[in-house]
Amino acid sequence: MLAVTGNPVLIVVDIQGGQGAGLPTPGIPVMPGRAERAPRVRDLIAKCREGGVPVVFIQEVHKPSLVDIGRELDGAEGPHCIEGDDATELASWIDPRPEEFVIRKRRYSAFFGTELEIVLKAYRAGTVLLVGGLTDVCIHLTAADAHQHDYAVRVLTDCVAGSSRRAHDASLEAIEYLQRDALVTAADVHAWIDARVEAAGAAERVEASSDERMGARA
């Protein structure tokens, strides 16, 4: 069940890979299930748009010189998300609309050194919905920063993927430790949007009926 505080915003984190069918960054492992997750995320984006939930896209990018990559090479990952590489572009099925934000980042967290906080304030966001990857890297660090900025964090467990199943599960456990309602599914979000749309429709019907009664009395 999805618990929402304030306005929700869907944040699509680092779903990259350009026109290729392979991994966004060869050599960085991703747990199985990509073929199943992609259409689930695509349907979720469409659902959010239909339901009036803003969608923000995040893209990690680094200069070919790696002058901006900082300490990201100190761990298991080698050079990645290089500007100009097709694999760095958003996945071919990701199609941001002109009115939607695409935010480039140069660190794992989508908050660090970006305009994300300004965008969320513009949307009067209270809840962030996170999808994408990696669960144990960019999702985890973005979720932690969202928590530190006092947002309600909701990670869609069937729309994120870790570098391994073990790392994925451990990160979800750590995120849930920060916020007890943090772990949800795509179905939870769909159901919440449907309920909100239905409630809005019911309110409009009540208002229209009231207007009709007032008109009849006049």
NORJO-V444338 format. One line per field, one symbol per residue. phi: phi as a letter, one per 30 degrees, with the letter a starting at -180 (. if undefined). psi: psi as a letter, one per 20 degrees, with the letter a starting at -180 (. if undefined). A space follows every 50 residues. Layout:
phi = ???
psi = ???
This chain:
phi = .cccciddbdccchdckhddcddebejcdbddjedddedddeddeddddd cicdcbccbdbbdedidcdhcdcdcddceahdejdedddeeeddbededc dccdbbbdddddibcedddddddhdbbcccbjadedbddddddddddddi ddcbcddcbbbcdadddeddddddddddbdcdcbbddddedddedddddd dddddddddddddddddd
psi = pppppbpqppooolnriciriaqhophoqpqrjghhhghggghggggggh jkoqpppppppqqhijhjicjijibiqapqlpphphihqqqhiomqqhiq poppqjrgpihokrjghgghhhilqippopqcrqgiehgghggghgghjk qppopohjjqprirhghgggggghghhgohjhoarhhggggggghggggh gghhgggggghgghhhh.
